[in-house]
């Protein structure tokens, strides 16, 4: 085998390895982007759920306060 042929073979192998590394890096990048988007979506859902829970707690607390107020007014009117 001549030196020129060996050099061509080595260049071809080097290019093949570079392309494989580039393809792997692109796949890792795409996977990382999918994971980031998935995490952000889960985070948004958790935030919405937390906001809904806070609203429900506020409503329940308001109803409890109204019941206590009504009981207190009832007791005051009854003369206690």
C-alpha positions as CSV (number, residue, x, y, z in Angstrom):
1,X,0.0,0.0,0.0
2,X,1.4,3.4,-0.9
3,X,1.7,6.2,1.5
4,X,-0.9,8.3,-0.4
5,X,-3.4,5.5,-0.1
6,X,-2.7,5.1,3.6
7,X,-3.0,8.8,4.2
8,X,-6.4,8.8,2.3
9,X,-7.5,5.8,4.5
10,X,-6.5,7.5,7.7
11,X,-8.1,10.8,6.6
12,X,-11.3,8.9,5.8
13,X,-11.2,7.2,9.2
14,X,-10.6,10.5,10.9
15,X,-13.5,12.1,9.1
16,X,-15.7,9.2,10.0
17,X,-14.8,9.5,13.7
18,X,-15.4,13.2,13.7
19,X,-18.8,12.8,12.1
20,X,-19.7,10.1,14.7
21,X,-18.7,12.4,17.5
22,X,-20.6,15.3,16.1
23,X,-23.7,13.1,15.7
24,X,-23.4,11.9,19.3
25,X,-23.1,15.5,20.5
26,X,-26.1,16.6,18.6
27,X,-28.2,13.7,20.0
28,X,-27.1,14.5,23.5
29,X,-28.0,18.2,22.9
30,X,-31.4,17.3,21.6
31,X,-32.0,15.0,24.5
32,X,-30.9,17.7,27.0
33,X,-33.3,20.1,25.3
34,X,-36.2,17.6,25.6
35,X,-35.5,17.0,29.2
36,X,-35.3,20.8,29.9
37,X,-38.7,21.4,28.2
38,X,-40.2,18.4,30.1
39,X,-38.9,19.8,33.4
40,X,-40.2,23.3,32.7
41,X,-43.6,21.8,31.8
42,X,-43.7,19.8,35.1
43,X,-42.6,22.9,36.9
44,X,-45.4,25.0,35.3
45,X,-48.0,22.3,36.2
46,X,-46.7,22.2,39.8
47,X,-47.0,26.0,40.0
48,X,-50.6,26.0,38.6
49,X,-51.5,23.2,41.1
50,X,-50.0,25.1,43.9
51,X,-51.9,28.3,42.9
52,X,-55.1,26.3,42.7
53,X,-54.5,24.8,46.2
54,X,-53.8,28.2,47.6
55,X,-57.1,29.4,46.2
56,X,-59.0,26.5,47.7
57,X,-57.3,27.0,51.1
58,X,-58.3,30.7,50.9
59,X,-61.9,29.8,50.2
60,X,-62.1,27.3,53.0
61,X,-60.4,29.7,55.4
62,X,-62.9,32.5,54.4
63,X,-65.9,30.1,55.0
64,X,-64.5,29.1,58.4
65,X,-64.1,32.7,59.4
66,X,-67.6,33.5,58.2
67,X,-69.0,30.6,60.3
68,X,-67.1,31.8,63.4
69,X,-68.3,35.4,62.8
70,X,-71.9,34.2,62.4
71,X,-71.7,32.1,65.6
72,X,-70.2,35.0,67.5
73,X,-73.0,37.4,66.4
74,X,-75.6,34.7,67.2
75,X,-74.1,34.3,70.7
76,X,-74.0,38.1,71.2
77,X,-77.6,38.5,70.2
78,X,-78.6,35.7,72.5
79,X,-77.1,37.6,75.4
80,X,-74.1,35.5,76.2
